[in-house]
Amino acid sequence: MLGEIQMTVRYWIGVLNFSHVKRGLAGGFAQLSHGKAAALKRMGVGDWLIYYSPKTEMTEGEPLQKFTAIGRVKGADVYEFKMSEEFTPFRREIEYLECTPTKQSSSSNFKEAQAGLSVIARRSKS
């Protein structure tokens, strides 16, 4: 399924407009930091990636301010994908779960939010 999973699971937040999140969902990949490889290389197989989308589109989008996707790092390799002659970003395979975009919690207690992420991870292992 996900291959060999590292001992310590980490959780990553990607900030991306929702139209770009949908491209990743459709293709089963993550692309972060304007296509740079560094963040993707720090992820390990089995880590979780949660996307937060401040807007629906990059430039003219409406405010959204929701968590819009959650997935687990599937592939061990970071790879290049040629989108155009001028742009060849790095990507990584992600196994996304079905979810409903959700507003961030009004809770300022980080430990409560972290516990919520742990529940998501435990449920997905079954």
Number of C-alpha atoms within 10 A of each C-alpha: 5 13 11 12 14 11 9 9 14 13 16 16 12 19 17 22 24 25 14 15 23 13 13 19 18 9 13 17 20 25 25 17 14 10 17 15 18 12 14 23 15 9 19 21 21 25 20 23 21 18 21 24 25 19 19 19 17 14 8 8 13 12 12 18 17 20 22 22 23 23 23 23 24 23 18 18 13 17 15 16 14 10 9 8 6 7 12 14 18 23 22 23 22 25 21 22 12 10 11 11 17 13 13 11 10 6 9 8 9 9 10 12 13 11 11 11 14 13 10 12 18 9 8 10 6 5
